[in-house]
Amino acid sequence: MGRKVFVSYKHSDNNVEALRGFGHTARAYVDYLIEHKLNDDIYKGEGNEDISDFKDETIKTHLKNKIHDSSITLILMSPNMKNLHERESDQWIPWEVSYALKEITRNDKLSHSNGLLAVVLPDRNGSYEHFITKPCTVCNANYLGTNKTFQIIRDNMFNSKSKPEIRESCWSCGGVFYKGAHSYITVVKWADFLNNKDHYLDIAAKIRDDRKSYYITKEVASEM
């Protein structure tokens, strides 16, 4: 059964690996998804429309309709998705994530919080280490660079209300492996998402249905 999917991304970020036939910006990955991976789902983004010249409020109204009518939001995590010299409240991705998490009535229809899935894009060298690194040579555990992204995203990671059960720990780095879901936002590499799209969308949907088990942050930070 298809889902209604909205994609949040930094359109102009060109510090990503080029996709043959599509280009070398984050937008190219959206085009690829629409053509190859979301054909069994319903894409609720801007499509081929160019709305970049519209006023911000006009764009927001356009996007509100799209987000409101979606159930899953994919966040494409590209290396330069965050502008370090601009307040988070003035950037599009935090606003889109915030709106996707809120329960809002539009045209007499109430929308519930979207499920969120962070898909990490490879950088221009094909590496994911701008967000996912492997600090331990013993356990090969992944480290998420949550400090590099927007606060509303990092606040919705590792935010389970119940302390996750520790399955095992690494004697070398002290890192732990959790049993079960521990974050409202699941993180996956682009390549892994392509190989098993429905599996990861199912995870996001399952967590969304269990959203009361998480401390969900819905507001955008005002600081840089």
C-alpha positions as CSV (number, residue, x, y, z in Angstrom):
1,M,0.0,0.0,0.0
2,G,1.5,3.3,-1.0
3,R,2.1,6.2,1.4
4,K,1.9,9.9,0.9
5,V,5.5,11.1,1.2
6,F,6.9,14.6,1.6
7,V,10.7,15.2,1.1
8,S,12.5,18.0,3.0
9,Y,15.9,18.9,1.6
10,K,18.3,21.8,0.8
11,H,17.7,22.3,-2.9
12,S,21.0,23.9,-3.8
13,D,23.4,21.8,-1.7
14,N,25.9,20.7,-4.3
15,N,28.3,19.0,-1.9
16,V,26.8,15.6,-2.7
17,E,27.8,12.8,-5.0
18,A,26.6,13.3,-8.5
19,L,23.8,11.1,-9.8
20,R,24.3,10.1,-13.4
21,G,21.5,11.6,-15.5
22,F,20.1,13.7,-12.7
23,G,22.7,16.1,-11.5
24,H,24.9,17.0,-8.5
25,T,22.6,18.7,-6.0
26,A,20.3,17.5,-3.3
27,R,17.4,18.2,-5.7
28,A,18.8,15.5,-8.0
29,Y,18.1,12.9,-5.3
30,V,14.5,14.0,-5.1
31,D,14.1,13.6,-8.9
32,Y,15.7,10.2,-8.7
33,L,13.2,9.1,-5.9
34,I,10.2,10.4,-7.9
35,E,11.3,8.5,-11.0
36,H,12.6,5.3,-9.5
37,K,11.5,4.7,-5.9
38,L,8.3,6.6,-5.0
39,N,6.3,5.3,-7.9
40,D,4.4,3.0,-5.6
41,D,3.8,5.9,-3.2
42,I,2.4,9.4,-3.6
43,Y,5.0,12.2,-3.6
44,K,3.6,15.3,-1.9
45,G,6.4,17.7,-2.7
46,E,6.6,20.6,-5.1
47,G,7.2,18.3,-8.1
48,N,8.5,20.1,-11.2
49,E,7.0,23.4,-10.1
50,D,9.4,26.3,-9.8
51,I,8.2,28.2,-6.7
52,S,11.6,29.8,-5.9
53,D,10.5,33.2,-7.1
54,F,7.3,33.3,-4.9
55,K,7.1,35.2,-1.7
56,D,7.9,33.2,1.4
57,E,4.3,33.2,2.7
58,T,3.1,32.0,-0.7
59,I,5.6,29.2,-0.6
60,K,4.6,28.3,2.9
61,T,1.0,28.1,2.0
62,H,1.8,25.8,-1.0
63,L,4.0,23.6,1.2
64,K,1.5,23.5,4.1
65,N,-1.0,21.8,1.8
66,K,1.5,19.3,0.6
67,I,2.8,18.4,4.1
68,H,-0.7,18.3,5.6
69,D,-1.7,15.7,3.1
70,S,1.3,13.5,3.8
71,S,2.0,10.8,6.4
72,I,5.8,10.3,6.1
73,T,8.5,13.0,5.8
74,L,11.9,12.1,4.4
75,I,14.7,14.4,5.5
76,L,17.6,14.3,3.0
77,M,20.6,14.9,5.2
78,S,23.2,16.6,2.9
79,P,26.5,18.0,4.1
80,N,25.5,21.7,3.7
81,M,21.9,21.4,4.6
82,K,22.3,23.8,7.5
83,N,23.3,27.4,7.0
84,L,25.5,28.2,10.0
85,H,25.2,31.9,9.4
86,E,21.4,32.1,9.5
87,R,18.9,31.5,12.3
88,E,17.3,28.1,12.2
89,S,13.9,29.7,12.4
90,D,14.7,31.4,9.0
91,Q,15.6,28.2,7.2
92,W,13.2,25.9,5.3
93,I,14.1,22.4,6.6
94,P,13.4,23.1,10.3
95,W,10.1,24.8,9.4
96,E,9.0,21.8,7.3
97,V,9.9,19.3,10.0
98,S,8.1,21.4,12.6
99,Y,4.9,21.6,10.5
100,A,5.1,17.9,9.7
101,L,5.1,17.1,13.4
102,K,2.2,19.3,14.4
103,E,-1.4,18.2,14.5
104,I,-3.2,20.9,12.4
105,T,-6.7,21.2,11.0
106,R,-6.9,22.5,7.4
107,N,-10.2,22.4,5.5
108,D,-11.8,20.5,8.3
109,K,-9.2,17.7,8.1
110,L,-6.9,17.0,11.1
111,S,-3.4,15.9,10.3
112,H,-1.4,13.8,12.8
113,S,2.3,14.0,13.3
114,N,4.2,12.6,10.3
115,G,6.6,9.7,10.7
116,L,10.2,11.1,10.1
117,L,13.0,9.3,8.3
118,A,16.4,10.9,7.9
119,V,18.1,9.6,4.7
120,V,21.8,10.6,4.7
121,L,23.1,11.5,1.3
122,P,26.7,10.7,0.3
123,D,29.0,13.7,-0.1
124,R,30.8,14.4,-3.4
125,N,33.4,11.8,-2.5
126,G,30.8,9.1,-1.8
127,S,31.2,9.3,1.9
128,Y,28.6,9.4,4.6
129,E,31.0,10.5,7.3
130,H,29.6,14.1,7.4
131,F,26.9,12.6,9.6
132,I,27.6,8.9,10.1
133,T,31.1,7.9,11.3
134,K,32.6,4.7,12.6
135,P,34.8,5.7,15.6
136,C,35.4,2.2,16.9
137,T,37.5,-0.4,15.1
138,V,36.3,-3.2,17.4
139,C,32.5,-2.9,17.3
140,N,32.2,-0.9,14.1
141,A,29.5,1.2,15.8
142,N,28.1,4.2,14.0
143,Y,28.3,7.6,15.5
144,L,25.7,10.1,14.5
145,G,26.9,13.7,14.2
146,T,23.7,15.2,15.7
147,N,25.5,18.3,16.7
148,K,26.0,19.2,13.0
149,T,22.3,19.4,12.2
150,F,19.2,21.4,13.2
151,Q,18.1,21.3,16.8
152,I,14.6,20.1,15.9
153,I,16.2,17.1,14.2
154,R,18.7,16.2,17.0
155,D,16.0,16.8,19.7
156,N,13.9,14.1,18.0
157,M,16.7,11.5,18.2
158,F,17.3,9.4,21.2
159,N,14.1,10.7,22.7
160,S,12.2,7.6,23.8
161,K,10.3,8.2,27.1
162,S,11.4,4.8,28.3
163,K,15.1,4.1,28.6
164,P,16.0,1.7,25.8
165,E,17.1,-1.8,26.8
166,I,20.8,-2.2,26.3
167,R,21.5,-5.3,24.3
168,E,25.3,-5.3,24.7
169,S,28.2,-2.9,25.1
170,C,31.6,-2.6,23.5
171,W,34.6,-3.3,25.7
172,S,36.8,-1.0,23.6
173,C,34.8,2.3,23.1
174,G,32.1,1.8,25.7
175,G,29.4,2.3,23.1
176,V,26.1,0.4,23.5
177,F,23.7,-1.3,21.2
178,Y,20.1,-0.8,22.0
179,K,17.2,-3.2,21.6
180,G,14.2,-1.7,20.0
181,A,13.4,1.8,18.8
182,H,15.1,4.7,20.7
183,S,14.5,7.6,18.4
184,Y,11.5,9.2,16.7
185,I,13.7,9.9,13.7
186,T,15.3,6.8,12.2
187,V,18.6,7.4,10.3
188,V,19.6,5.4,7.2
189,K,22.2,5.8,4.5
190,W,21.0,6.6,1.0
191,A,22.3,3.3,-0.4
192,D,20.5,1.2,2.3
193,F,17.3,3.2,1.8
194,L,17.3,2.4,-2.0
195,N,17.9,-1.3,-1.3
196,N,15.0,-1.6,1.1
197,K,12.8,1.5,0.8
198,D,9.5,-0.1,2.0
199,H,11.3,-1.6,5.1
200,Y,12.4,1.9,6.3
201,L,9.1,3.5,5.5
202,D,7.4,0.8,7.5
203,I,9.8,1.6,10.5
204,A,8.9,5.3,10.3
205,A,5.2,4.5,10.1
206,K,5.4,2.1,13.0
207,I,7.2,4.7,15.2
208,R,4.6,7.4,14.1
209,D,1.8,5.1,15.3
210,D,3.6,4.8,18.6
211,R,4.5,8.5,18.9
212,K,3.2,8.8,22.4
213,S,6.2,6.8,23.5
214,Y,8.5,9.7,22.5
215,Y,9.3,13.2,23.8
216,I,8.6,14.9,20.5
217,T,9.9,18.4,19.9
218,K,7.7,20.3,17.5
219,E,9.0,23.9,17.6
220,V,11.9,25.4,15.7
221,A,14.8,26.8,17.6
222,S,15.3,30.5,17.3
223,E,19.1,30.5,17.6
224,M,21.7,30.1,14.9
